[in-house]
């Protein structure tokens, strides 16, 4: 059965592409045929594909701007803002930063996606528990997904790698566990 997962947020700069890339890498390493559809005119997922190509890395998934047949999973990386529909996706991953302004926009976005009938997986992104504001907002993610502020994610991007395909980097196991947990939450939501 072909599946579609959207990664979207009304706010830019919250890590949508990072999450889309990491999930694409995770599912591809698990043996699924994955297409990462880049809907953002900025083209960050496509840029990642070029970075990987220049680094001599063969990606286990296909970054593209168009739907193509023959894939098990399509991950849709949307630009900032809210669209009228996200079909054929029935689930949307909504990342946010943990500052008051971002979280307010995130909360409104989650409500909007739910009103469209989408299942929502909220993700707290670039979390640093040494910051009081983030600790206070983190309570809203007690059952959600938390991705820590790790230089590893940016380092992997710069090498054309996802954490699923990287090897021998510091804190790699922790990052891989975060992405695996995100995938588990996504799978749980898909089964509902």
Backbone torsions as a table, in degrees:
resi	resn	phi	psi	omega
1	UNK	NA	129.1	178.4
2	UNK	-77.2	137.3	-179.6
3	UNK	-123.7	153.7	178.2
4	UNK	-130.7	130.2	177.3
5	UNK	-125.3	129.0	176.9
6	UNK	-96.9	145.0	170.4
7	UNK	-122.0	113.1	-171.9
8	UNK	-148.5	158.9	176.0
9	UNK	-162.7	147.3	174.8
10	UNK	-68.8	-17.1	-174.8
11	UNK	-109.4	142.6	176.3
12	UNK	-86.2	163.2	174.9
13	UNK	73.1	21.2	-177.4
14	UNK	-103.9	2.1	175.2
15	UNK	99.0	24.6	179.5
16	UNK	-61.0	-47.8	-177.6
17	UNK	-66.2	-39.7	177.8
18	UNK	-56.7	-46.5	-179.2
19	UNK	-66.2	-43.7	179.9
20	UNK	-60.5	-44.5	179.4
21	UNK	-64.6	-45.2	-177.7
22	UNK	-64.8	-40.7	177.9
23	UNK	-68.0	-40.6	177.6
24	UNK	-58.9	-45.0	178.1
25	UNK	-63.3	-43.0	-179.0
26	UNK	-61.0	-52.9	-176.9
27	UNK	-66.0	-35.4	178.8
28	UNK	-65.0	-41.2	178.6
29	UNK	-66.1	-25.7	177.1
30	UNK	-79.2	-0.3	175.8
31	UNK	99.8	5.1	178.4
32	UNK	-87.9	149.5	173.9
33	UNK	-86.5	114.5	-170.2
34	UNK	-118.9	132.4	170.0
35	UNK	-113.0	129.8	176.1
36	UNK	-103.5	106.6	-176.9
37	UNK	-89.5	116.3	-179.0
38	UNK	-93.4	105.2	180.0
39	UNK	-91.0	-7.8	-174.3
40	UNK	-84.3	125.6	177.9
41	UNK	-58.0	-23.1	177.6
42	UNK	-66.5	-28.8	172.7
43	UNK	68.3	35.2	-176.6
44	UNK	-62.1	-35.9	178.5
45	UNK	-68.2	-38.2	177.6
46	UNK	-68.7	-38.0	176.4
47	UNK	-60.6	-42.3	176.3
48	UNK	-57.4	-41.7	177.4
49	UNK	-58.7	-40.2	177.9
50	UNK	-68.9	-39.4	177.1
51	UNK	-59.7	-46.0	178.9
52	UNK	-61.7	-45.1	179.8
53	UNK	-59.7	-46.0	179.9
54	UNK	-65.5	-27.8	178.9
55	UNK	-87.2	-0.7	-179.1
56	UNK	75.6	22.7	-179.1
57	UNK	-97.7	125.5	174.9
58	UNK	-90.2	114.2	-178.0
59	UNK	-71.3	142.5	178.3
60	UNK	-83.5	3.0	177.4
61	UNK	-135.5	169.9	-176.0
62	UNK	-113.6	112.1	171.4
63	UNK	-82.0	131.5	-175.5
64	UNK	-153.5	171.2	175.1
65	UNK	-109.9	-1.8	-175.1
66	UNK	-128.8	150.5	174.2
67	UNK	-71.1	137.0	175.2
68	UNK	-136.5	151.2	-178.6
69	UNK	-84.8	166.8	173.9
70	UNK	97.7	11.8	-179.6
71	UNK	-112.0	150.8	176.5
72	UNK	-82.4	-33.6	-173.2
73	UNK	-138.8	134.3	174.2
74	UNK	-116.4	122.0	174.8
75	UNK	-106.5	123.5	-176.4
76	UNK	-103.0	116.6	179.2
77	UNK	-98.4	105.3	-174.6
78	UNK	-93.1	153.9	175.1
79	UNK	-73.6	166.7	175.8
80	UNK	-59.1	150.0	179.3
81	UNK	116.4	-177.4	-178.4
82	UNK	-123.4	129.7	177.7
83	UNK	-98.6	168.1	178.5
84	UNK	-77.9	-22.0	178.0
85	UNK	-156.6	158.9	179.5
86	UNK	-129.8	21.7	-179.4
87	UNK	-61.9	144.9	9.1
88	UNK	-90.3	9.2	179.6
89	UNK	-65.1	142.4	173.8
90	UNK	-116.1	-2.6	-179.1
91	UNK	-134.7	139.1	178.5
92	UNK	-129.2	132.6	173.3
93	UNK	-93.5	127.8	-175.0
94	UNK	-122.1	100.2	178.5
95	UNK	-81.8	155.2	173.8
96	UNK	-148.9	155.0	168.4
97	UNK	-88.5	155.9	-178.5
98	UNK	-98.3	69.5	167.1
99	UNK	-130.1	158.8	-171.7
100	UNK	-56.7	-46.3	-177.1
101	UNK	-64.8	-47.8	-179.8
102	UNK	-62.5	-41.7	-177.1
103	UNK	-66.9	-35.7	177.6
104	UNK	-63.6	-46.2	177.6
105	UNK	-63.3	-41.0	178.9
106	UNK	-59.4	-47.2	-178.5
107	UNK	-60.0	-42.8	177.9
108	UNK	-66.0	-39.0	178.3
109	UNK	-63.8	-44.0	178.8
110	UNK	-58.5	-44.7	179.2
111	UNK	-61.0	-42.9	178.8
112	UNK	-60.4	-47.6	-179.8
113	UNK	-62.3	-39.8	178.4
114	UNK	-64.9	-38.0	177.6
115	UNK	-64.9	-27.3	175.3
116	UNK	-77.3	-6.0	179.4
117	UNK	88.5	14.5	179.5
118	UNK	-88.5	144.9	169.6
119	UNK	-79.3	140.4	-172.3
120	UNK	-118.5	133.3	171.0
121	UNK	-116.1	103.1	177.6
122	UNK	-77.6	143.3	179.9
123	UNK	-131.9	122.3	172.1
124	UNK	-81.9	124.0	-170.5
125	UNK	-113.0	145.0	177.8
126	UNK	54.0	48.4	-175.1
127	UNK	-78.6	133.3	173.9
128	UNK	-128.5	111.5	-175.8
129	UNK	-78.0	-1.7	174.6
130	UNK	-82.8	2.0	179.2
131	UNK	-110.4	123.6	-175.2
132	UNK	-58.7	-45.3	-178.7
133	UNK	-58.1	-40.9	179.1
134	UNK	-68.8	-41.1	177.5
135	UNK	-59.7	-41.5	-178.8
136	UNK	-64.9	-41.8	-179.1
137	UNK	-77.5	-22.2	-178.2
138	UNK	-62.0	-24.6	-180.0
139	UNK	-60.7	-22.9	178.0
140	UNK	-75.5	-6.8	-178.7
141	UNK	-116.9	27.1	-176.7
142	UNK	-59.0	-30.2	178.0
143	UNK	-114.3	9.7	-177.8
144	UNK	-100.9	-158.8	-176.0
145	UNK	-109.1	135.6	-179.9
146	UNK	-125.2	123.3	174.0
147	UNK	-110.2	120.0	-178.1
148	UNK	-70.5	160.2	176.7
149	UNK	-76.7	100.0	-176.6
150	UNK	-123.9	127.4	174.7
151	UNK	-62.2	-22.2	-179.1
152	UNK	-54.8	-40.7	-178.7
153	UNK	-61.5	-46.0	178.8
154	UNK	-67.6	-38.9	178.4
155	UNK	-62.3	-42.2	177.6
156	UNK	-63.6	-44.7	179.6
157	UNK	-56.3	-46.0	-178.8
158	UNK	-65.0	-17.8	178.4
159	UNK	-103.9	2.4	-178.6
160	UNK	73.6	29.1	-178.0
161	UNK	-120.5	155.8	165.5
162	UNK	-106.1	166.8	-179.7
163	UNK	-66.6	-23.2	178.4
164	UNK	-69.3	-29.5	-177.2
165	UNK	-105.8	-7.1	179.7
166	UNK	-74.7	158.0	178.7
167	UNK	-140.9	143.3	169.4
168	UNK	69.1	20.5	179.9
169	UNK	-99.7	147.7	178.7
170	UNK	-60.2	140.4	177.6
171	UNK	65.7	13.8	-177.8
172	UNK	-61.3	-43.2	-179.5
173	UNK	-59.7	-38.8	179.2
174	UNK	-66.4	-44.4	179.0
175	UNK	-64.9	-41.4	178.0
176	UNK	-61.7	-38.3	177.8
177	UNK	-65.2	-38.7	178.5
178	UNK	-62.6	-45.3	-178.7
179	UNK	-69.8	-37.5	176.3
180	UNK	-62.9	-39.9	177.7
181	UNK	-64.1	-43.0	177.1
182	UNK	-57.8	-46.1	179.5
183	UNK	-62.0	-38.3	178.1
184	UNK	-63.5	-42.2	178.8
185	UNK	-65.1	-42.3	177.5
186	UNK	-59.2	-47.4	-179.2
187	UNK	-62.0	-40.1	178.3
188	UNK	-61.5	-42.3	179.9
189	UNK	-68.6	-37.3	179.4
190	UNK	-63.3	-35.3	-178.2
191	UNK	-73.5	-16.2	-177.7
192	UNK	-68.2	NA	NA
